[in-house]
Amino acid sequence: MTITNKSIDGGKAFDWGRTSADYAKFRDIYPQEFYDKIVERGLCINGQRVLDMGTGTGVLPRNMYRYGAEWTGTDISENQIAQAKLLSQGMNIDYFSLSAEEISFPDKSFDVITACQCFWYFDHEKIMPELHRMLRDEGRILVLYMAWLPFEDEIAGASERLVLKYSPDWSGAGETVHPIWIPDCYQEKFELIYHEEYPLNVRFTRESWNGRMKACRGIGASLREDEIAAWEQEHLKLLNETAPEEFDIRHYAAIAELKKK
């Protein structure tokens, strides 16, 4: 489904469904520490029902399934949900193709609602009361994020500059370490009880880093096929000239936990 938001990429349309195959192959990259932080908070574990909004290819439910929670995943893209179902075979995870604004499960259905790499896409004034309604007493919203740091990592910085060459209005560039933004409307029904920002190194090969960058919003989700091919040719040449076969990319991750009042 094509999305246009004037506050994202200068209003340029994008569609995650166009990059679902690359997303499934190259964006399941969170290191174990990322999941450990969630479990340490006592969230998404045995005995809990969890709704993962903007689930994409089901990265969070699939990787946390072993901790025993009962998962439901939703995403606006039918192609993303198709990949999630394919990759979740043998796991009892429910998936639905729905936008965040369309989600309407019964009252007090979930102990935890997660949003990983997607929170800023939502219409918060509309969904906040619904999230409150669907959560059980003292339920949690868990917002998660991870990004490379282009000013601290030379390879990431060079790759990012090449994305901007082809998508100059891409607003995903220039990331620095900062807390996750929580809109003011959540103060009415939720309390921010925890946040943390911490460094991570994520291991890549030239192929997997190229795939990760290709699956970003500024390339695979928004450019024409000929533009994607031209970018990829140039990016692979760049990596072959400047990067070893395997390398770490400096990232940071952030977590914000909101408690239902």
C-alpha positions as CSV (number, residue, x, y, z in Angstrom):
1,M,0.0,0.0,0.0
2,T,1.4,3.4,-1.0
3,I,1.8,5.9,1.8
4,T,2.2,9.7,1.4
5,N,3.0,11.8,4.4
6,K,4.2,15.4,4.0
7,S,6.3,15.1,7.1
8,I,8.2,12.1,5.8
9,D,10.6,12.3,2.8
10,G,9.2,15.7,1.7
11,G,5.9,13.9,0.9
12,K,7.4,11.4,-1.5
13,A,5.2,8.3,-1.8
14,F,6.6,5.0,-0.5
15,D,5.4,1.4,-0.3
16,W,7.0,-1.2,2.0
17,G,5.3,-3.9,0.0
18,R,7.7,-3.2,-2.9
19,T,10.7,-4.2,-0.9
20,S,9.2,-7.1,1.1
21,A,11.5,-9.7,-0.3
22,D,14.6,-7.7,0.6
23,Y,13.1,-6.7,3.9
24,A,12.5,-10.3,4.8
25,K,16.1,-11.3,3.9
26,F,18.1,-8.4,5.1
27,R,16.3,-6.6,7.9
28,D,16.1,-9.3,10.5
29,I,19.3,-8.0,12.1
30,Y,18.7,-7.1,15.7
31,P,21.4,-8.6,18.0
32,Q,20.5,-10.6,21.0
33,E,21.1,-7.7,23.3
34,F,18.1,-5.9,21.7
35,Y,15.8,-8.7,22.7
36,D,17.5,-9.1,26.1
37,K,16.5,-5.5,27.0
38,I,12.8,-6.4,26.4
39,V,12.9,-9.5,28.5
40,E,14.7,-7.7,31.3
41,R,11.8,-5.4,31.5
42,G,9.5,-8.4,32.1
43,L,7.8,-7.8,28.7
44,C,6.7,-10.1,25.8
45,I,7.2,-13.3,27.9
46,N,5.3,-16.3,28.9
47,G,1.7,-15.6,30.1
48,Q,1.4,-12.4,28.2
49,R,-0.6,-11.5,25.1
50,V,1.2,-9.1,22.8
51,L,0.1,-7.0,19.8
52,D,3.0,-6.0,17.5
53,M,1.8,-3.0,15.4
54,G,3.7,-2.4,12.1
55,T,5.1,-5.9,12.3
56,G,6.5,-5.9,8.8
57,T,7.8,-9.4,8.1
58,G,7.2,-10.4,11.7
59,V,10.8,-9.8,12.9
60,L,9.8,-9.1,16.5
61,P,7.2,-11.9,17.0
62,R,9.4,-14.5,15.3
63,N,12.5,-13.7,17.3
64,M,10.7,-13.4,20.6
65,Y,8.4,-16.4,20.1
66,R,10.7,-18.6,22.2
67,Y,10.0,-16.5,25.3
68,G,6.5,-17.8,25.4
69,A,4.2,-14.8,24.8
70,E,1.1,-15.2,22.6
71,W,1.7,-12.9,19.6
72,T,-0.5,-11.0,17.1
73,G,1.0,-9.0,14.4
74,T,-0.5,-6.3,12.1
75,D,0.9,-4.3,9.2
76,I,-0.6,-2.0,6.6
77,S,1.2,-3.9,3.8
78,E,-0.3,-7.2,2.5
79,N,3.1,-8.1,1.0
80,Q,4.8,-7.7,4.4
81,I,2.2,-9.8,6.1
82,A,2.6,-12.5,3.4
83,Q,6.3,-12.7,4.1
84,A,5.6,-12.7,7.9
85,K,3.3,-15.7,7.5
86,L,5.9,-17.5,5.3
87,L,8.7,-17.0,7.8
88,S,6.6,-17.9,10.8
89,Q,5.6,-21.4,9.7
90,G,5.4,-23.7,12.7
91,M,4.8,-20.8,15.1
92,N,1.3,-20.0,16.4
93,I,1.3,-16.3,15.5
94,D,-1.8,-14.5,14.2
95,Y,-1.2,-11.9,11.4
96,F,-3.6,-9.4,9.9
97,S,-3.1,-6.8,7.2
98,L,-4.4,-3.6,8.9
99,S,-3.2,-0.1,9.3
100,A,-2.6,1.1,12.9
101,E,-5.7,3.2,12.6
102,E,-7.9,0.2,11.6
103,I,-6.9,-2.0,14.5
104,S,-9.9,-2.7,16.8
105,F,-9.5,-5.8,19.0
106,P,-11.8,-6.2,22.1
107,D,-11.3,-4.3,25.3
108,K,-8.4,-5.5,27.4
109,S,-7.1,-8.0,24.8
110,F,-3.4,-7.4,25.4
111,D,-0.8,-7.1,28.1
112,V,1.7,-5.4,25.8
113,I,1.5,-3.5,22.6
114,T,4.8,-3.1,20.7
115,A,5.8,-0.8,17.9
116,C,9.3,-1.4,16.4
117,Q,10.7,1.0,13.8
118,C,7.2,2.3,12.9
119,F,5.8,4.5,15.7
120,W,6.2,7.8,13.9
121,Y,4.0,6.6,11.0
122,F,0.8,6.5,13.2
123,D,-2.0,8.9,13.7
124,H,-1.5,9.2,17.4
125,E,-4.5,11.3,18.3
126,K,-6.6,8.6,16.7
127,I,-4.9,5.5,18.0
128,M,-3.9,6.4,21.5
129,P,-7.4,5.9,23.0
130,E,-7.7,2.6,21.2
131,L,-4.4,1.4,22.5
132,H,-5.5,2.3,26.0
133,R,-8.8,0.5,25.5
134,M,-7.2,-2.7,24.1
135,L,-4.6,-3.0,26.9
136,R,-5.4,-4.7,30.2
137,D,-5.0,-2.9,33.5
138,E,-1.5,-1.6,33.9
139,G,-0.7,-2.8,30.4
140,R,2.3,-1.5,28.5
141,I,3.2,0.1,25.2
142,L,6.7,-0.7,24.2
143,V,8.3,1.4,21.5
144,L,11.5,0.1,20.0
145,Y,14.0,1.5,17.5
146,M,17.5,0.8,16.1
147,A,19.5,2.9,13.6
148,W,23.0,3.1,12.2
149,L,25.1,6.2,13.1
150,P,26.4,7.8,10.0
151,F,28.6,10.4,11.8
152,E,30.3,7.7,13.8
153,D,30.7,5.0,11.2
154,E,32.5,5.6,7.9
155,I,30.8,2.9,5.9
156,A,27.4,3.8,7.1
157,G,28.0,7.5,6.3
158,A,29.2,6.7,2.8
159,S,26.2,4.5,2.1
160,E,23.8,7.1,3.5
161,R,25.3,9.8,1.2
162,L,24.6,7.6,-1.7
163,V,21.0,7.1,-0.7
164,L,20.7,10.9,-0.5
165,K,22.1,11.2,-4.0
166,Y,19.2,9.2,-5.4
167,S,16.6,10.3,-2.8
168,P,17.6,13.8,-1.7
169,D,14.4,14.4,0.4
170,W,14.8,11.1,2.3
171,S,14.3,12.1,6.0
172,G,15.9,9.0,7.4
173,A,19.4,10.4,7.2
174,G,21.6,12.0,9.8
175,E,20.6,9.9,12.8
176,T,22.2,10.6,16.2
177,V,21.5,9.1,19.6
178,H,18.4,10.4,21.2
179,P,15.3,9.2,23.2
180,I,12.3,8.0,21.3
181,W,9.8,10.8,20.7
182,I,6.5,10.2,22.5
183,P,3.6,12.6,21.4
184,D,2.1,14.7,24.1
185,C,-1.4,13.1,23.7
186,Y,-0.1,9.9,25.4
187,Q,0.2,11.8,28.7
188,E,-3.5,11.7,29.2
189,K,-3.8,7.9,29.5
190,F,-0.2,6.7,29.8
191,E,2.9,7.3,31.9
192,L,6.4,7.0,30.5
193,I,8.1,4.8,33.1
194,Y,11.3,3.8,31.4
195,H,13.5,4.8,28.5
196,E,17.1,3.8,27.5
197,E,19.4,4.5,24.6
198,Y,22.4,2.3,24.1
199,P,25.2,1.5,21.5
200,L,25.2,-1.6,19.4
201,N,27.6,-3.1,16.8
202,V,25.8,-5.1,14.1
203,R,27.8,-7.5,11.9
204,F,27.4,-7.4,8.1
205,T,28.9,-8.7,4.9
206,R,29.0,-6.5,1.8
207,E,26.0,-8.4,0.5
208,S,23.9,-8.1,3.6
209,W,24.8,-4.4,4.1
210,N,23.9,-3.7,0.5
211,G,20.6,-5.5,1.1
212,R,19.9,-3.7,4.3
213,M,20.4,-0.3,2.6
214,K,18.4,-1.3,-0.5
215,A,15.5,-2.2,1.8
216,C,15.4,1.2,3.3
217,R,12.6,3.6,2.6
218,G,14.7,5.9,0.5
219,I,15.6,3.2,-2.0
220,G,13.6,0.0,-2.3
221,A,10.3,1.4,-1.0
222,S,10.2,4.5,-3.1
223,L,12.4,4.5,-6.2
224,R,11.7,3.2,-9.7
225,E,13.2,-0.1,-10.7
226,D,15.8,1.5,-12.9
227,E,16.8,3.9,-10.2
228,I,17.1,1.1,-7.7
229,A,19.3,-0.9,-10.1
230,A,21.6,2.2,-10.7
231,W,21.9,2.8,-7.0
232,E,22.7,-0.8,-6.3
233,Q,25.4,-0.9,-8.9
234,E,27.0,2.2,-7.5
235,H,26.7,1.0,-3.9
236,L,28.2,-2.4,-4.5
237,K,31.2,-0.7,-6.3
238,L,31.6,1.6,-3.3
239,L,31.6,-1.3,-0.9
240,N,34.0,-3.4,-2.9
241,E,36.4,-0.4,-3.0
242,T,36.1,0.7,0.7
243,A,34.8,-2.1,2.9
244,P,36.2,-5.5,3.9
245,E,34.2,-8.6,3.2
246,E,32.8,-8.5,6.8
247,F,32.5,-5.5,9.1
248,D,30.6,-4.1,12.0
249,I,28.3,-1.1,11.6
250,R,27.9,1.2,14.6
251,H,24.3,1.5,15.6
252,Y,22.3,2.6,18.6
253,A,19.0,1.2,20.0
254,A,16.3,2.9,22.0
255,I,13.5,1.7,24.1
256,A,10.5,3.5,25.6
257,E,8.0,1.9,28.0
258,L,4.6,3.5,28.7
259,K,2.3,2.2,31.4
260,K,-1.5,2.4,31.2
261,K,-3.0,4.7,33.8
